[in-house]
Amino acid sequence: MKSTTTSWVVTGLGAVVSGLGATMRRSRFGTGILGFGLAHVVLGILDMVRPLPEK
């Protein structure tokens, strides 16, 4: 799997988890789930923009 594909998958799953956490925000774990999803979105985007090591 290409690194860009992995980054898109991580970002997409983070968006789905963030949406789930946003709908559960009033529950006990909703804000934690929202933060976990947002962290994955940020990490996926950072992985897309980082420079690749030269071979």
CHARMM-style PDB file with segment names, atoms N, HN, CA, C and O in Angstrom:
ATOM      1  N   MET     1       0.847  -1.171   0.000  1.00  0.00      PROA
ATOM      2  CA  MET     1       0.000   0.000   0.000  1.00  0.00      PROA
ATOM      3  C   MET     1       0.891   1.232   0.000  1.00  0.00      PROA
ATOM      4  O   MET     1       1.856   1.314   0.759  1.00  0.00      PROA
ATOM      5  N   LYS     2       0.560   2.184  -0.854  1.00  0.00      PROA
ATOM      6  HN  LYS     2      -0.224   2.118  -1.471  1.00  0.00      PROA
ATOM      7  CA  LYS     2       1.346   3.411  -0.933  1.00  0.00      PROA
ATOM      8  C   LYS     2       1.129   4.253   0.321  1.00  0.00      PROA
ATOM      9  O   LYS     2       0.088   4.164   0.972  1.00  0.00      PROA
ATOM     10  N   SER     3       2.121   5.065   0.646  1.00  0.00      PROA
ATOM     11  HN  SER     3       2.966   5.138   0.117  1.00  0.00      PROA
ATOM     12  CA  SER     3       2.018   5.875   1.857  1.00  0.00      PROA
ATOM     13  C   SER     3       0.893   6.895   1.757  1.00  0.00      PROA
ATOM     14  O   SER     3       0.267   7.222   2.765  1.00  0.00      PROA
ATOM     15  N   THR     4       0.625   7.403   0.558  1.00  0.00      PROA
ATOM     16  HN  THR     4       1.133   7.138  -0.261  1.00  0.00      PROA
ATOM     17  CA  THR     4      -0.472   8.359   0.438  1.00  0.00      PROA
ATOM     18  C   THR     4      -1.816   7.683   0.659  1.00  0.00      PROA
ATOM     19  O   THR     4      -2.731   8.290   1.216  1.00  0.00      PROA
ATOM     20  N   THR     5      -1.942   6.434   0.230  1.00  0.00      PROA
ATOM     21  HN  THR     5      -1.199   5.941  -0.222  1.00  0.00      PROA
ATOM     22  CA  THR     5      -3.179   5.694   0.459  1.00  0.00      PROA
ATOM     23  C   THR     5      -3.389   5.472   1.948  1.00  0.00      PROA
ATOM     24  O   THR     5      -4.503   5.622   2.449  1.00  0.00      PROA
ATOM     25  N   THR     6      -2.341   5.120   2.646  1.00  0.00      PROA
ATOM     26  HN  THR     6      -1.435   4.997   2.239  1.00  0.00      PROA
ATOM     27  CA  THR     6      -2.434   4.925   4.086  1.00  0.00      PROA
ATOM     28  C   THR     6      -2.832   6.217   4.783  1.00  0.00      PROA
ATOM     29  O   THR     6      -3.646   6.199   5.706  1.00  0.00      PROA
ATOM     30  N   SER     7      -2.267   7.330   4.351  1.00  0.00      PROA
ATOM     31  HN  SER     7      -1.606   7.344   3.601  1.00  0.00      PROA
ATOM     32  CA  SER     7      -2.605   8.619   4.947  1.00  0.00      PROA
ATOM     33  C   SER     7      -4.074   8.955   4.735  1.00  0.00      PROA
ATOM     34  O   SER     7      -4.736   9.460   5.642  1.00  0.00      PROA
ATOM     35  N   TRP     8      -4.581   8.677   3.544  1.00  0.00      PROA
ATOM     36  HN  TRP     8      -4.043   8.267   2.807  1.00  0.00      PROA
ATOM     37  CA  TRP     8      -6.000   8.938   3.264  1.00  0.00      PROA
ATOM     38  C   TRP     8      -6.904   8.039   4.095  1.00  0.00      PROA
ATOM     39  O   TRP     8      -7.954   8.478   4.562  1.00  0.00      PROA
ATOM     40  N   VAL     9      -6.506   6.789   4.281  1.00  0.00      PROA
ATOM     41  HN  VAL     9      -5.652   6.432   3.902  1.00  0.00      PROA
ATOM     42  CA  VAL     9      -7.307   5.867   5.096  1.00  0.00      PROA
ATOM     43  C   VAL     9      -7.345   6.336   6.543  1.00  0.00      PROA
ATOM     44  O   VAL     9      -8.409   6.342   7.161  1.00  0.00      PROA
ATOM     45  N   VAL    10      -6.204   6.727   7.091  1.00  0.00      PROA
ATOM     46  HN  VAL    10      -5.339   6.722   6.589  1.00  0.00      PROA
ATOM     47  CA  VAL    10      -6.147   7.216   8.469  1.00  0.00      PROA
ATOM     48  C   VAL    10      -6.985   8.476   8.615  1.00  0.00      PROA
ATOM     49  O   VAL    10      -7.716   8.616   9.596  1.00  0.00      PROA
ATOM     50  N   THR    11      -6.895   9.394   7.663  1.00  0.00      PROA
ATOM     51  HN  THR    11      -6.301   9.280   6.866  1.00  0.00      PROA
ATOM     52  CA  THR    11      -7.661  10.625   7.716  1.00  0.00      PROA
ATOM     53  C   THR    11      -9.157  10.342   7.602  1.00  0.00      PROA
ATOM     54  O   THR    11      -9.957  10.924   8.334  1.00  0.00      PROA
ATOM     55  N   GLY    12      -9.536   9.455   6.692  1.00  0.00      PROA
ATOM     56  HN  GLY    12      -8.887   8.981   6.098  1.00  0.00      PROA
ATOM     57  CA  GLY    12     -10.950   9.122   6.520  1.00  0.00      PROA
ATOM     58  C   GLY    12     -11.543   8.439   7.738  1.00  0.00      PROA
ATOM     59  O   GLY    12     -12.654   8.764   8.156  1.00  0.00      PROA
ATOM     60  N   LEU    13     -10.808   7.493   8.311  1.00  0.00      PROA
ATOM     61  HN  LEU    13      -9.905   7.228   7.971  1.00  0.00      PROA
ATOM     62  CA  LEU    13     -11.299   6.838   9.528  1.00  0.00      PROA
ATOM     63  C   LEU    13     -11.392   7.828  10.684  1.00  0.00      PROA
ATOM     64  O   LEU    13     -12.305   7.748  11.506  1.00  0.00      PROA
ATOM     65  N   GLY    14     -10.451   8.753  10.743  1.00  0.00      PROA
ATOM     66  HN  GLY    14      -9.709   8.818  10.076  1.00  0.00      PROA
ATOM     67  CA  GLY    14     -10.515   9.787  11.774  1.00  0.00      PROA
ATOM     68  C   GLY    14     -11.740  10.662  11.615  1.00  0.00      PROA
ATOM     69  O   GLY    14     -12.348  11.072  12.604  1.00  0.00      PROA
ATOM     70  N   ALA    15     -12.109  10.954  10.368  1.00  0.00      PROA
ATOM     71  HN  ALA    15     -11.615  10.621   9.565  1.00  0.00      PROA
ATOM     72  CA  ALA    15     -13.311  11.759  10.132  1.00  0.00      PROA
ATOM     73  C   ALA    15     -14.567  11.001  10.555  1.00  0.00      PROA
ATOM     74  O   ALA    15     -15.488  11.586  11.123  1.00  0.00      PROA
ATOM     75  N   VAL    16     -14.601   9.709  10.280  1.00  0.00      PROA
ATOM     76  HN  VAL    16     -13.852   9.233   9.818  1.00  0.00      PROA
ATOM     77  CA  VAL    16     -15.758   8.894  10.681  1.00  0.00      PROA
ATOM     78  C   VAL    16     -15.858   8.829  12.207  1.00  0.00      PROA
ATOM     79  O   VAL    16     -16.942   8.993  12.767  1.00  0.00      PROA
ATOM     80  N   VAL    17     -14.740   8.591  12.869  1.00  0.00      PROA
ATOM     81  HN  VAL    17     -13.860   8.458  12.413  1.00  0.00      PROA
ATOM     82  CA  VAL    17     -14.739   8.515  14.331  1.00  0.00      PROA
ATOM     83  C   VAL    17     -15.077   9.873  14.940  1.00  0.00      PROA
ATOM     84  O   VAL    17     -15.758   9.941  15.963  1.00  0.00      PROA
ATOM     85  N   SER    18     -14.607  10.949  14.322  1.00  0.00      PROA
ATOM     86  HN  SER    18     -14.054  10.894  13.491  1.00  0.00      PROA
ATOM     87  CA  SER    18     -14.952  12.290  14.811  1.00  0.00      PROA
ATOM     88  C   SER    18     -16.450  12.548  14.697  1.00  0.00      PROA
ATOM     89  O   SER    18     -17.061  13.124  15.596  1.00  0.00      PROA
ATOM     90  N   GLY    19     -17.025  12.123  13.599  1.00  0.00      PROA
ATOM     91  HN  GLY    19     -16.528  11.655  12.868  1.00  0.00      PROA
ATOM     92  CA  GLY    19     -18.469  12.270  13.441  1.00  0.00      PROA
ATOM     93  C   GLY    19     -19.236  11.476  14.480  1.00  0.00      PROA
ATOM     94  O   GLY    19     -20.235  11.952  15.018  1.00  0.00      PROA
ATOM     95  N   LEU    20     -18.775  10.267  14.764  1.00  0.00      PROA
ATOM     96  HN  LEU    20     -17.964   9.880  14.326  1.00  0.00      PROA
ATOM     97  CA  LEU    20     -19.405   9.450  15.797  1.00  0.00      PROA
ATOM     98  C   LEU    20     -19.282  10.122  17.160  1.00  0.00      PROA
ATOM     99  O   LEU    20     -20.248  10.167  17.922  1.00  0.00      PROA
ATOM    100  N   GLY    21     -18.117  10.635  17.462  1.00  0.00      PROA
ATOM    101  HN  GLY    21     -17.332  10.598  16.844  1.00  0.00      PROA
ATOM    102  CA  GLY    21     -17.911  11.327  18.737  1.00  0.00      PROA
ATOM    103  C   GLY    21     -18.735  12.591  18.849  1.00  0.00      PROA
ATOM    104  O   GLY    21     -19.195  12.937  19.937  1.00  0.00      PROA
ATOM    105  N   ALA    22     -18.932  13.296  17.723  1.00  0.00      PROA
ATOM    106  HN  ALA    22     -18.558  13.015  16.839  1.00  0.00      PROA
ATOM    107  CA  ALA    22     -19.742  14.520  17.752  1.00  0.00      PROA
ATOM    108  C   ALA    22     -21.205  14.197  18.039  1.00  0.00      PROA
ATOM    109  O   ALA    22     -21.889  14.964  18.716  1.00  0.00      PROA
ATOM    110  N   THR    23     -21.685  13.071  17.528  1.00  0.00      PROA
ATOM    111  HN  THR    23     -21.130  12.448  16.978  1.00  0.00      PROA
ATOM    112  CA  THR    23     -23.076  12.706  17.803  1.00  0.00      PROA
ATOM    113  C   THR    23     -23.253  12.198  19.235  1.00  0.00      PROA
ATOM    114  O   THR    23     -24.353  12.260  19.782  1.00  0.00      PROA
ATOM    115  N   MET    24     -22.185  11.700  19.837  1.00  0.00      PROA
ATOM    116  HN  MET    24     -21.291  11.650  19.392  1.00  0.00      PROA
ATOM    117  CA  MET    24     -22.245  11.180  21.202  1.00  0.00      PROA
ATOM    118  C   MET    24     -21.700  12.179  22.225  1.00  0.00      PROA
ATOM    119  O   MET    24     -21.360  11.787  23.341  1.00  0.00      PROA
ATOM    120  N   ARG    25     -21.612  13.441  21.868  1.00  0.00      PROA
ATOM    121  HN  ARG    25     -21.888  13.759  20.961  1.00  0.00      PROA
ATOM    122  CA  ARG    25     -20.926  14.423  22.710  1.00  0.00      PROA
ATOM    123  C   ARG    25     -21.523  14.552  24.103  1.00  0.00      PROA
ATOM    124  O   ARG    25     -20.810  14.895  25.047  1.00  0.00      PROA
ATOM    125  N   ARG    26     -22.790  14.288  24.248  1.00  0.00      PROA
ATOM    126  HN  ARG    26     -23.369  14.009  23.481  1.00  0.00      PROA
ATOM    127  CA  ARG    26     -23.402  14.421  25.573  1.00  0.00      PROA
ATOM    128  C   ARG    26     -23.134  13.215  26.468  1.00  0.00      PROA
ATOM    129  O   ARG    26     -23.360  13.281  27.676  1.00  0.00      PROA
ATOM    130  N   SER    27     -22.658  12.125  25.894  1.00  0.00      PROA
ATOM    131  HN  SER    27     -22.474  12.071  24.913  1.00  0.00      PROA
ATOM    132  CA  SER    27     -22.375  10.954  26.724  1.00  0.00      PROA
ATOM    133  C   SER    27     -21.017  11.111  27.409  1.00  0.00      PROA
ATOM    134  O   SER    27     -20.295  12.083  27.189  1.00  0.00      PROA
ATOM    135  N   ARG    28     -20.703  10.146  28.229  1.00  0.00      PROA
ATOM    136  HN  ARG    28     -21.290   9.356  28.409  1.00  0.00      PROA
ATOM    137  CA  ARG    28     -19.475  10.223  29.027  1.00  0.00      PROA
ATOM    138  C   ARG    28     -18.218  10.129  28.162  1.00  0.00      PROA
ATOM    139  O   ARG    28     -17.216  10.788  28.439  1.00  0.00      PROA
ATOM    140  N   PHE    29     -18.277   9.311  27.120  1.00  0.00      PROA
ATOM    141  HN  PHE    29     -19.091   8.775  26.895  1.00  0.00      PROA
ATOM    142  CA  PHE    29     -17.083   9.072  26.313  1.00  0.00      PROA
ATOM    143  C   PHE    29     -17.087   9.826  24.985  1.00  0.00      PROA
ATOM    144  O   PHE    29     -16.139   9.709  24.208  1.00  0.00      PROA
ATOM    145  N   GLY    30     -18.122  10.585  24.719  1.00  0.00      PROA
ATOM    146  HN  GLY    30     -18.892  10.681  25.350  1.00  0.00      PROA
ATOM    147  CA  GLY    30     -18.250  11.255  23.427  1.00  0.00      PROA
ATOM    148  C   GLY    30     -17.118  12.214  23.116  1.00  0.00      PROA
ATOM    149  O   GLY    30     -16.599  12.221  22.000  1.00  0.00      PROA
ATOM    150  N   THR    31     -16.731  13.019  24.087  1.00  0.00      PROA
ATOM    151  HN  THR    31     -17.153  13.013  24.994  1.00  0.00      PROA
ATOM    152  CA  THR    31     -15.652  13.982  23.826  1.00  0.00      PROA
ATOM    153  C   THR    31     -14.316  13.279  23.623  1.00  0.00      PROA
ATOM    154  O   THR    31     -13.489  13.728  22.829  1.00  0.00      PROA
ATOM    155  N   GLY    32     -14.105  12.186  24.335  1.00  0.00      PROA
ATOM    156  HN  GLY    32     -14.777  11.822  24.980  1.00  0.00      PROA
ATOM    157  CA  GLY    32     -12.874  11.412  24.136  1.00  0.00      PROA
ATOM    158  C   GLY    32     -12.815  10.796  22.752  1.00  0.00      PROA
ATOM    159  O   GLY    32     -11.765  10.803  22.108  1.00  0.00      PROA
ATOM    160  N   ILE    33     -13.944  10.260  22.290  1.00  0.00      PROA
ATOM    161  HN  ILE    33     -14.796  10.255  22.813  1.00  0.00      PROA
ATOM    162  CA  ILE    33     -14.006   9.684  20.946  1.00  0.00      PROA
ATOM    163  C   ILE    33     -13.804  10.769  19.899  1.00  0.00      PROA
ATOM    164  O   ILE    33     -13.115  10.551  18.902  1.00  0.00      PROA
ATOM    165  N   LEU    34     -14.399  11.931  20.119  1.00  0.00      PROA
ATOM    166  HN  LEU    34     -14.959  12.108  20.929  1.00  0.00      PROA
ATOM    167  CA  LEU    34     -14.214  13.054  19.197  1.00  0.00      PROA
ATOM    168  C   LEU    34     -12.743  13.460  19.124  1.00  0.00      PROA
ATOM    169  O   LEU    34     -12.212  13.668  18.034  1.00  0.00      PROA
ATOM    170  N   GLY    35     -12.093  13.572  20.261  1.00  0.00      PROA
ATOM    171  HN  GLY    35     -12.525  13.403  21.147  1.00  0.00      PROA
ATOM    172  CA  GLY    35     -10.673  13.941  20.279  1.00  0.00      PROA
ATOM    173  C   GLY    35      -9.788  12.889  19.636  1.00  0.00      PROA
ATOM    174  O   GLY    35      -8.821  13.220  18.951  1.00  0.00      PROA
ATOM    175  N   PHE    36     -10.116  11.620  19.856  1.00  0.00      PROA
ATOM    176  HN  PHE    36     -10.902  11.351  20.413  1.00  0.00      PROA
ATOM    177  CA  PHE    36      -9.360  10.530  19.245  1.00  0.00      PROA
ATOM    178  C   PHE    36      -9.472  10.591  17.726  1.00  0.00      PROA
ATOM    179  O   PHE    36      -8.482  10.393  17.021  1.00  0.00      PROA
ATOM    180  N   GLY    37     -10.675  10.864  17.220  1.00  0.00      PROA
ATOM    181  HN  GLY    37     -11.479  11.025  17.792  1.00  0.00      PROA
ATOM    182  CA  GLY    37     -10.875  10.985  15.774  1.00  0.00      PROA
ATOM    183  C   GLY    37     -10.151  12.188  15.197  1.00  0.00      PROA
ATOM    184  O   GLY    37      -9.527  12.097  14.139  1.00  0.00      PROA
ATOM    185  N   LEU    38     -10.234  13.312  15.891  1.00  0.00      PROA
ATOM    186  HN  LEU    38     -10.740  13.386  16.750  1.00  0.00      PROA
ATOM    187  CA  LEU    38      -9.548  14.516  15.405  1.00  0.00      PROA
ATOM    188  C   LEU    38      -8.032  14.332  15.400  1.00  0.00      PROA
ATOM    189  O   LEU    38      -7.343  14.853  14.522  1.00  0.00      PROA
ATOM    190  N   ALA    39      -7.520  13.600  16.368  1.00  0.00      PROA
ATOM    191  HN  ALA    39      -8.079  13.177  17.081  1.00  0.00      PROA
ATOM    192  CA  ALA    39      -6.079  13.325  16.387  1.00  0.00      PROA
ATOM    193  C   ALA    39      -5.677  12.501  15.164  1.00  0.00      PROA
ATOM    194  O   ALA    39      -4.617  12.735  14.585  1.00  0.00      PROA
ATOM    195  N   HSD    40      -6.506  11.547  14.770  1.00  0.00      PROA
ATOM    196  HN  HSD    40      -7.367  11.357  15.241  1.00  0.00      PROA
ATOM    197  CA  HSD    40      -6.193  10.754  13.586  1.00  0.00      PROA
ATOM    198  C   HSD    40      -6.271  11.584  12.310  1.00  0.00      PROA
ATOM    199  O   HSD    40      -5.487  11.379  11.384  1.00  0.00      PROA
ATOM    200  N   VAL    41      -7.211  12.516  12.260  1.00  0.00      PROA
ATOM    201  HN  VAL    41      -7.848  12.683  13.012  1.00  0.00      PROA
ATOM    202  CA  VAL    41      -7.287  13.398  11.096  1.00  0.00      PROA
ATOM    203  C   VAL    41      -6.002  14.218  10.983  1.00  0.00      PROA
ATOM    204  O   VAL    41      -5.420  14.326   9.904  1.00  0.00      PROA
ATOM    205  N   VAL    42      -5.573  14.785  12.089  1.00  0.00      PROA
ATOM    206  HN  VAL    42      -6.046  14.697  12.966  1.00  0.00      PROA
ATOM    207  CA  VAL    42      -4.353  15.602  12.088  1.00  0.00      PROA
ATOM    208  C   VAL    42      -3.136  14.750  11.719  1.00  0.00      PROA
ATOM    209  O   VAL    42      -2.311  15.175  10.910  1.00  0.00      PROA
ATOM    210  N   LEU    43      -3.016  13.559  12.299  1.00  0.00      PROA
ATOM    211  HN  LEU    43      -3.687  13.214  12.956  1.00  0.00      PROA
ATOM    212  CA  LEU    43      -1.867  12.709  11.999  1.00  0.00      PROA
ATOM    213  C   LEU    43      -1.871  12.253  10.537  1.00  0.00      PROA
ATOM    214  O   LEU    43      -0.811  12.158   9.918  1.00  0.00      PROA
ATOM    215  N   GLY    44      -3.043  11.973   9.987  1.00  0.00      PROA
ATOM    216  HN  GLY    44      -3.904  12.050  10.489  1.00  0.00      PROA
ATOM    217  CA  GLY    44      -3.122  11.584   8.581  1.00  0.00      PROA
ATOM    218  C   GLY    44      -2.700  12.710   7.657  1.00  0.00      PROA
ATOM    219  O   GLY    44      -1.996  12.482   6.673  1.00  0.00      PROA
ATOM    220  N   ILE    45      -3.130  13.927   7.971  1.00  0.00      PROA
ATOM    221  HN  ILE    45      -3.702  14.112   8.770  1.00  0.00      PROA
ATOM    222  CA  ILE    45      -2.758  15.088   7.147  1.00  0.00      PROA
ATOM    223  C   ILE    45      -1.261  15.373   7.273  1.00  0.00      PROA
ATOM    224  O   ILE    45      -0.594  15.655   6.277  1.00  0.00      PROA
ATOM    225  N   LEU    46      -0.738  15.301   8.491  1.00  0.00      PROA
ATOM    226  HN  LEU    46      -1.279  15.072   9.300  1.00  0.00      PROA
ATOM    227  CA  LEU    46       0.703  15.520   8.668  1.00  0.00      PROA
ATOM    228  C   LEU    46       1.523  14.472   7.927  1.00  0.00      PROA
ATOM    229  O   LEU    46       2.597  14.778   7.410  1.00  0.00      PROA
ATOM    230  N   ASP    47       1.030  13.243   7.873  1.00  0.00      PROA
ATOM    231  HN  ASP    47       0.157  12.994   8.293  1.00  0.00      PROA
ATOM    232  CA  ASP    47       1.733  12.194   7.153  1.00  0.00      PROA
ATOM    233  C   ASP    47       1.744  12.468   5.651  1.00  0.00      PROA
ATOM    234  O   ASP    47       2.686  12.095   4.951  1.00  0.00      PROA
ATOM    235  N   MET    48       0.699  13.117   5.166  1.00  0.00      PROA
ATOM    236  HN  MET    48      -0.066  13.421   5.734  1.00  0.00      PROA
ATOM    237  CA  MET    48       0.643  13.453   3.730  1.00  0.00      PROA
ATOM    238  C   MET    48       1.652  14.533   3.351  1.00  0.00      PROA
ATOM    239  O   MET    48       2.208  14.502   2.253  1.00  0.00      PROA
ATOM    240  N   VAL    49       1.890  15.483   4.245  1.00  0.00      PROA
ATOM    241  HN  VAL    49       1.438  15.508   5.136  1.00  0.00      PROA
ATOM    242  CA  VAL    49       2.731  16.626   3.890  1.00  0.00      PROA
ATOM    243  C   VAL    49       4.184  16.473   4.317  1.00  0.00      PROA
ATOM    244  O   VAL    49       5.011  17.324   3.987  1.00  0.00      PROA
ATOM    245  N   ARG    50       4.513  15.414   5.041  1.00  0.00      PROA
ATOM    246  HN  ARG    50       3.842  14.723   5.309  1.00  0.00      PROA
ATOM    247  CA  ARG    50       5.900  15.263   5.466  1.00  0.00      PROA
ATOM    248  C   ARG    50       6.773  14.882   4.272  1.00  0.00      PROA
ATOM    249  O   ARG    50       6.316  14.194   3.358  1.00  0.00      PROA
ATOM    250  N   PRO    51       8.016  15.327   4.281  1.00  0.00      PROA
ATOM    251  CA  PRO    51       8.903  14.965   3.171  1.00  0.00      PROA
ATOM    252  C   PRO    51       9.313  13.503   3.270  1.00  0.00      PROA
ATOM    253  O   PRO    51       9.547  12.979   4.359  1.00  0.00      PROA
ATOM    254  N   LEU    52       9.393  12.861   2.120  1.00  0.00      PROA
ATOM    255  HN  LEU    52       9.202  13.287   1.236  1.00  0.00      PROA
ATOM    256  CA  LEU    52       9.802  11.467   2.081  1.00  0.00      PROA
ATOM    257  C   LEU    52      11.324  11.371   2.148  1.00  0.00      PROA
ATOM    258  O   LEU    52      12.025  12.214   1.589  1.00  0.00      PROA
ATOM    259  N   PRO    53      11.834  10.351   2.828  1.00  0.00      PROA
ATOM    260  CA  PRO    53      13.295  10.199   2.887  1.00  0.00      PROA
ATOM    261  C   PRO    53      13.850   9.821   1.512  1.00  0.00      PROA
ATOM    262  O   PRO    53      13.221   9.079   0.758  1.00  0.00      PROA
ATOM    263  N   GLU    54      15.015  10.331   1.207  1.00  0.00      PROA
ATOM    264  HN  GLU    54      15.527  10.934   1.820  1.00  0.00      PROA
ATOM    265  CA  GLU    54      15.655  10.012  -0.066  1.00  0.00      PROA
ATOM    266  C   GLU    54      16.355   8.674   0.031  1.00  0.00      PROA
ATOM    267  O   GLU    54      16.888   8.315   1.081  1.00  0.00      PROA
ATOM    268  N   LYS    55      16.353   7.947  -1.052  1.00  0.00      PROA
ATOM    269  HN  LYS    55      15.920   8.239  -1.905  1.00  0.00      PROA
ATOM    270  CA  LYS    55      16.954   6.604  -1.072  1.00  0.00      PROA
ATOM    271  C   LYS    55      18.393   6.661  -1.501  1.00  0.00      PROA
ATOM    272  OT1 LYS    55      19.056   5.626  -1.575  1.00  0.00      PROA
TER     273      LYS     55
END
